[in-house]
């Protein structure tokens, strides 16, 4: 068992003793450190003075006499349990009594009071960067107004300290900003460049008619075409004449631009595949399908846009789109038709064509079968060397009824696309509105204070390891749950709770997003405060003060526990859901019974008795034949209160039960902690079961001298379990 954390030094003195406890308090103060006696030990001087172990050990190590009477000091022993009991039950005033706190209690109760409840205790602000110390009674007001406290960005839904929010908003990609060209629209900052390039009516563009070169606003395109119609006709006529002359005298180095009549086509590649459009909205995928499997997804409508430009419309109602860039630029689909969706067909070899985008790049089909890639390439006018950029347009013939059916089906698909787009916009609007109000499931659920096992959806439960600040918290399988898996739900008011482990430490959530750390802390501040919220099917979410939720990873013993940012969808987030199973005091095992304090030989049903070997921590405990019982077989039963006892050997060590199920280890320890506490329960006749703090029972194996003593899981059938029954014979 790991060493327990050191007790807190509170600086107690006679002036802090509660009314009626002045005299007792005088005895509970160490004359060396002038503070409460921790780990009380007696000297071997004539007066048997009592000191803190850490204080008087220094004298013993340096061979000094007793600090009080200057008598001989050669060894130390644990103080008598009655003395320790008296010290621990002295009542003290709160350290903050001068500022108005009227609490009184034992030192242990005072530690809990200062950790959790004292309204006048000064605690550190939990937010990183804030160094203020605030009285607990004013902590809520401080954390609500602290400039280092986390707040949710209403645009990108990320957490930022209040002091940094202004700086974040200056760069947030989701923040709507005024278009720089003053078109009157407010666009998310991250989409502003695309808006100005493709959609903004105030953007300056060049006329699409070759050689016109007029710079116009996008909103004035129609007016420009009407006003310059005569000039455009002249320019086009001049270009046609130049092409005709060029065709007679000087053939061009690049293929002639030609037109393919509007219609429905399958677009085949040189690899035996054909272009395929996937269903969806903006950004839907376009790739390859084998030509012998072609269906409606591989049919494209050729739409004549004039000026030698065409659009390729898919069966789903979306348009093929070419992204700007050089070799490897992206190809996908778009719901509308703009410059990026315009192409020019140029003659390559035979009946094949190159498909040139508005950016001057050419479509390229990669080698492969179903799902092969389609992207863009920079054409170098060497068609023989570039077969991957050549395509064959095979017209799909639909006659009579078949043509009507295909057109009707295409229109139905386009209508379905529009409905889907409207539904997506509606959902986006609802999500933005949801950011402005707290969802109903975030309302705190009030669990009654008590001791619980906290189970996960993986069949495991939360486990706290012993230790001080930073001690580990992870998973244990539910069937092996012991004290380490018990959590006390402490009500802090305002719907907040603390989760206190069996070791007296508190669960702590570190700030951060997904994957932030969970561990244990010795005191309770804001990082140790949680809100229990309703999830689904009787399970709960555990929300930290940072707005993140506990998440249990899949696995067995030792599986990880960390934090996750909740997306408001409990059905999709089972790892963030927990079941609180309350531990009931009533048990079906035989009722606890008291054995009076004294010295006993503890006999088994095999005719042997329990034996303690000399030594320190980890010394052996086994059995000896009853007829040979000596001092090693004598045990002092010490009453610890609340029906619990400790079994102290002749050597001054205590019997210790290790956690675990059947076969868990038994040995000896130099001090008395939770693992050294037992409850005696009545079995048959004058025999008793010895139940450990882990819920397991001592078991004596059959055999003579040196036979094994270990632990067993009791199933409440005493007649079938004689190996777990013992007789206490007083010496």
Secondary structure, DSSP 8 states (H G I E B T S, - for coil): -------------GGGB-TT-HHHHHHTB-TTTSSB--SEEEESSTT--EEEHHHHHHHHHTT---TTT------EEE--HHHHHHHHT--EE-TTGGGT---EE-HHHHHHIIIII-TT-EEE--STT---EEEGGGHHHHHHH-TTSEEE-TTT--EEEHHHHHHHHTT-TTSEEE-TT--S-EEEGGGHHHHHHHT-TT-EEE-SSTTT--EEEGGGHHHHHHHTHHHHHHHHHHHHHHHHHHHHH---SS--B----SEEEEEE-TTSEEEEE-S-STT--EEEEEGGG--GGGEEEEEEEETTEEEEEETTS-EEEE-SSSTT-BEEEESS-SGGG-EEEEE-STT-EEEEETTS-EEEE-S-STT--EEEE---S-GGG-GGG-BEEEE----HHHHHHHHHHHHHHHHHHHHHHHHHHHHHHHHHHHTTS--GGGSB----SEEEEEE-TTSEEEEE-SSSTT--EEEEEGGG--GGGEEEEEEEETTEEEEEETTS-EEEE-SSSTT-BEEEESS-SGGG-EEEEE-STT-EEEEETTS-EEEE-S-STT--EEEE---S-GGG-GGG-BEEEE--S--SS--B----SEEEEEE-TTSEEEEE-SSSTT--EEEEEGGG--GGGEEEEEEEETTEEEEEETTS-EEEE-SSSTT--EEEESS--GGG-EEEEE-STTEEEEEETTS-EEEE-S-STT--EEEE---S-GGG-GGG-EEEEE-
